[in-house]
């Protein structure tokens, strides 16, 4: 819920502080005709509704939460690595921008349309995912340079809110067959090793999560399974290798790590033995409704690091949440609607009636306005009727049938 994630609702800074606000976007992964084995019409409908969903959420995020910086954690395009390549020289990145109109360019412009530039907001989309350029030895210089030409350098660091955000292209760093692919990221890591400044605490962003032992629990905020499986396959690997994870943590020395790729939330601890410290990594949820989770979202970060702040004092806070918190943290409810309810006055129950029923009988949070407004769901909640957008089914006037599955998705929450 947008309002429930309003910064003032969960930030815990001292009175009078003015924190800097960042939102992390995980795996938008714009689906295209290569994503599913579907007909042209079904593919077009899927693209339309997933784009509409994310563009609407992007608008809500900027208009209601007003983050000062927005950072993507990779997998911008679902089939970006597989789209056709044109022959070009890799030595001059600027020349890549005169490529002829290709399918990849169309997808790039589509991304630019969905995630339009909000006025006065810093948007960073330079970190690639394996769906953008491949993984490890599958990353070619042509794929990497094309991504860099349009989105920016794949490994970089930014000073944001008196913190250093390190966006590390760990998938190119994992390449073992072409030194040119991993060259720049290795140089950045070496530079970070020798330029640590405790006045600007570092926050590490990686598309692929860092290594952890098998079956390491992800915590209570995860929707599916209990851990990230240690698997690899064609152009993917669920975590980077142990030795590489150690090098990254020791060179970057972050106070926090955020990653993507998994689509679901996962929180684990890493011990950096060289510095005798513990770092928490949070793999964030996908922003897309098409990535296999019922509650997509964003990760919100509040930064407060004024000059003179002690090294041991906390300088950031982060938020995860979901619509189910309003209903006793229960995701699924089996509901029996009585046709004899006087409110129905003999009519069949509709979605409008269900919304009223839920708010009066199942909602445990007293703030009804977080779910309902003007006899319908408030803006920012997507309603699906048997997995179809309710806009295709008369919205509040849809008459509920036996065994219908009605899904309410908070399109913006901090998780």
JOQUI-V320100 format. One record per helix or strand. SS is the DSSP state (alpha for helix, beta for strand). FROM is the first residue (numbers start at 1). LEN is the number of residues. If there is no record, write none. Layout:
ss = [SS:SS]
from = [FROM:FROM]
len = [LEN:LEN]
This chain:
ss = [alpha:alpha:beta:beta:alpha:beta:beta:alpha:alpha:beta:alpha:alpha:alpha:beta:beta:alpha:alpha:beta:beta:beta:beta:beta:alpha:beta:beta:beta:beta:beta:beta:alpha:alpha:beta:alpha:alpha:beta:beta:beta:beta:alpha:alpha:beta:beta]
from = [3:7:20:30:40:69:77:93:103:122:130:136:141:156:163:170:179:202:209:232:236:239:242:256:266:277:286:299:316:323:342:350:351:368:372:376:381:388:390:395:399:406]
len = [3:4:7:1:26:4:1:6:12:3:4:3:11:5:6:4:16:5:1:2:2:1:11:4:7:7:1:5:4:5:3:1:11:3:2:2:5:2:3:3:1:5]
